[in-house]
Amino acid sequence: MSKMCSKKNQEQAMKKYSRLLLGIFFIISSILLTQCDSPLSDEPLNDPSKISPTLSVERTLDNTKTTTGEAIAFLFDKNLNLVKIMDGGVSVNGTNLTLEYLITGGPYYETSGNYPIFLNTNYTITVTMSNGDTYDSTIRTQFQELHTFNIPATFNHTDSVQVTWEEVIQDYPMSIEFSYDDGDDVGVVYVDIPEDSVDTGSYTIPPDNFTELAGKTCKAKLISEKQGAANEHFKETASISSKIAIVEECHIN
């Protein structure tokens, strides 16, 4: 039992760490125009222990009831700058990811267009170094899909708000991501769903989560996230995950 609890705690800690890294870059990219490209991008990179990849596959049902999929890879150096691999790259199940750039200049990799992500399926994300060496990390997606997410279309930022969902995907942490982009301001707020609420399909969000969202129209994304084990040759903070998500829109007064 102690080993199971320890593993679960490690998975939850890694999930929070990975999300923190992405949150940092989301915030930075919205307010700064600085360069976030790692010095490792400027020379051949053959040592996988110099990078900490945050790898994920995601299947999302949006608020138009359209299902989309993607794989994405952020390769961090020790200073949390982003790395592109000279003469290398990233692929998922043999499909190359496209090199993209944040507004800060930081490079990352993602699939182009709508890449199909299926349930209960293995996905291997491969990082190829400059010398051609490859390092695989594999995750199996959840066997259930979120198909309903109920959140009020409009509510006050001082309200406690109950949300519900179906299906109930047990055993994996869940969270809600509130993101907004009104042209002048961009931001994101993460709300963790307590473990004892995951299994019930219902959670009441305390109002203190909505303080900075007052006056915003948000995309509320409910996420079930399953953690896997990234390749052991990367930094120990490396992670790979499968996300099953569903999106609804709401306005917070």
C-alpha positions in Angstrom: 0.0 0.0 0.0 2.8 2.4 0.9 4.4 1.9 -2.5 1.1 2.6 -4.3 0.6 5.8 -2.3 4.1 6.9 -3.0 3.7 6.3 -6.7 0.4 8.2 -6.8 2.0 11.1 -4.9 4.9 11.2 -7.3 2.5 11.2 -10.3 0.5 14.1 -8.8 3.7 16.0 -8.0 5.0 15.6 -11.5 1.6 16.6 -13.0 1.7 19.8 -10.9 5.4 20.5 -11.9 4.7 20.0 -15.6 1.6 22.2 -15.5 3.6 24.9 -13.5 6.3 25.0 -16.2 3.7 25.4 -19.0 1.8 28.0 -16.9 5.0 30.0 -16.4 5.6 30.1 -20.1 2.0 31.0 -20.9 2.2 34.0 -18.5 5.7 35.1 -19.7 4.7 34.9 -23.3 1.7 37.1 -22.7 3.6 39.9 -21.0 7.2 39.8 -22.2 8.9 39.9 -25.6 12.2 38.4 -24.4 14.1 35.6 -26.0 13.5 32.2 -24.3 15.6 30.1 -26.7 18.1 28.0 -24.8 21.9 28.2 -25.7 21.6 24.5 -26.2 19.7 25.2 -29.4 22.8 26.7 -31.0 25.0 23.7 -31.0 24.7 19.9 -31.6 22.9 18.3 -28.7 23.6 14.6 -28.1 23.3 14.3 -24.3 19.6 13.6 -23.3 20.4 14.3 -19.6 20.7 18.0 -20.4 17.0 18.4 -21.2 13.7 17.8 -19.4 11.0 17.2 -21.9 7.4 17.8 -21.0 5.5 15.5 -23.5 1.8 15.1 -23.9 -0.9 13.7 -26.1 -4.4 15.3 -25.8 -7.8 14.4 -27.1 -10.3 17.3 -26.7 -14.0 17.7 -27.3 -14.6 21.4 -27.8 -17.7 23.5 -27.2 -18.8 22.9 -30.8 -18.8 19.1 -30.1 -15.8 18.7 -32.4 -13.1 16.2 -31.3 -9.5 17.3 -32.0 -6.2 15.7 -31.1 -2.6 16.8 -30.7 0.8 15.8 -29.4 3.1 18.5 -28.0 6.7 18.6 -26.7 8.4 21.3 -24.6 12.1 20.6 -24.1 13.4 22.5 -21.1 17.1 23.1 -20.2 18.3 23.4 -16.6 17.3 27.1 -16.5 13.8 26.4 -17.9 14.6 27.8 -21.3 13.2 26.0 -24.3 15.4 23.9 -26.6 15.2 23.0 -30.3 17.5 20.2 -31.2 19.9 21.0 -34.1 19.5 18.4 -36.8 17.1 16.5 -34.5 13.4 16.7 -33.6 10.4 15.0 -32.1 7.9 12.5 -33.4 4.8 10.7 -32.2 4.2 7.1 -33.5 6.4 7.9 -36.5 4.8 11.3 -37.3 7.1 14.2 -37.1 6.1 17.1 -34.9 6.5 20.6 -36.3 8.9 23.1 -34.8 7.0 26.2 -33.5 7.8 29.3 -31.5 6.2 31.1 -28.6 5.9 34.8 -28.8 9.0 34.9 -26.5 11.0 33.1 -29.2 11.0 29.9 -27.2 10.8 26.8 -29.5 8.5 23.8 -29.0 7.2 21.0 -31.1 3.6 20.0 -31.9 1.7 18.0 -34.5 0.3 20.1 -37.3 -3.5 20.1 -37.9 -5.8 17.6 -36.2 -3.7 14.6 -35.2 -6.0 11.6 -34.2 -5.7 10.6 -30.6 -7.6 7.4 -29.8 -8.7 5.9 -26.5 -6.9 3.0 -24.9 -4.0 3.3 -27.3 -0.2 3.5 -26.9 1.5 6.6 -28.1 5.3 6.8 -28.3 6.9 10.2 -28.4 10.5 10.0 -29.7 13.1 12.7 -29.2 15.9 12.5 -31.8 19.2 14.0 -30.8 21.7 15.7 -33.2 23.7 12.5 -33.7 20.5 10.5 -34.6 20.2 8.7 -31.3 16.5 8.3 -30.3 14.8 8.2 -26.9 11.3 6.9 -26.6 8.7 7.7 -24.0 5.4 5.9 -24.1 1.9 6.6 -22.7 -1.3 4.7 -23.0 -4.4 6.9 -23.3 -7.4 6.5 -21.0 -10.1 4.0 -22.0 -12.9 6.5 -21.4 -13.8 9.8 -22.8 -15.3 12.9 -21.2 -18.5 13.7 -23.1 -20.4 16.1 -20.9 -19.2 19.0 -18.8 -21.8 21.2 -17.1 -20.8 24.7 -16.0 -23.0 27.8 -15.7 -22.8 30.0 -18.8 -22.6 33.1 -16.6 -21.8 33.5 -13.0 -20.3 36.0 -10.6 -16.7 35.9 -9.5 -17.9 35.9 -5.8 -20.0 32.8 -6.4 -19.2 29.2 -5.5 -19.9 27.3 -8.7 -20.8 23.6 -9.0 -19.6 21.8 -12.1 -20.5 18.2 -13.1 -19.2 15.8 -15.8 -19.6 12.4 -17.5 -18.1 9.9 -17.9 -16.4 9.5 -14.5 -12.7 8.6 -15.2 -11.4 7.1 -12.0 -7.8 6.7 -10.9 -6.4 9.8 -12.6 -6.2 13.4 -11.4 -8.5 16.0 -12.8 -8.3 19.8 -13.1 -10.1 22.7 -14.8 -8.2 25.2 -16.8 -9.8 28.7 -17.2 -8.1 30.6 -20.1 -8.9 33.9 -21.7 -7.6 36.1 -24.5 -9.5 39.3 -25.0 -6.9 40.9 -27.2 -5.4 43.1 -24.6 -5.0 40.6 -21.9 -4.2 36.8 -21.8 -4.2 34.5 -18.8 -4.9 31.1 -17.3 -6.1 29.9 -13.9 -5.8 26.2 -12.9 -8.2 24.6 -10.4 -7.3 21.2 -9.1 -10.2 18.8 -8.4 -9.9 17.0 -5.1 -9.4 13.2 -5.4 -12.6 12.5 -3.5 -14.6 14.6 -6.0 -13.1 12.9 -9.1 -15.1 9.7 -8.5 -18.4 11.6 -8.0 -18.5 13.6 -11.2 -19.2 16.8 -9.3 -17.2 19.6 -7.7 -18.0 23.0 -6.2 -15.3 25.5 -7.1 -14.6 28.0 -4.3 -15.0 31.7 -5.3 -11.4 32.6 -4.6 -10.4 30.9 -7.8 -12.3 33.5 -9.9 -10.8 36.7 -8.5 -8.5 37.4 -11.5 -11.2 36.2 -13.9 -13.7 38.8 -13.1 -15.1 40.4 -16.3 -13.6 37.7 -18.5 -15.1 35.3 -21.0 -13.2 32.1 -20.5 -12.8 28.7 -22.1 -13.2 26.3 -19.2 -11.3 23.0 -20.0 -11.9 20.0 -17.8 -8.9 17.7 -18.0 -8.3 14.1 -17.0 -4.5 13.6 -16.9 -2.8 10.2 -16.8 1.0 10.3 -16.2 3.4 7.9 -17.7 7.2 7.5 -17.3 9.4 9.6 -19.5 12.6 8.0 -20.8 15.1 7.5 -18.0 18.0 9.2 -19.9 16.3 12.6 -19.6 16.5 14.8 -16.5 14.4 13.3 -13.7 11.9 16.1 -14.0 10.9 14.9 -17.5 7.3 13.8 -17.9 4.8 12.3 -20.4 1.1 12.4 -20.0 -2.2 11.6 -21.7 -4.9 14.3 -21.4 -8.6 13.7 -22.1 -10.4 17.1 -22.1 -13.7 18.8 -22.8 -14.2 22.5 -23.2 -17.2 24.8 -22.5 -17.4 28.6 -22.5 -18.4 30.8 -19.6 -18.5 34.4 -18.7 -17.5 35.5 -15.2 -19.0 38.8 -14.0 
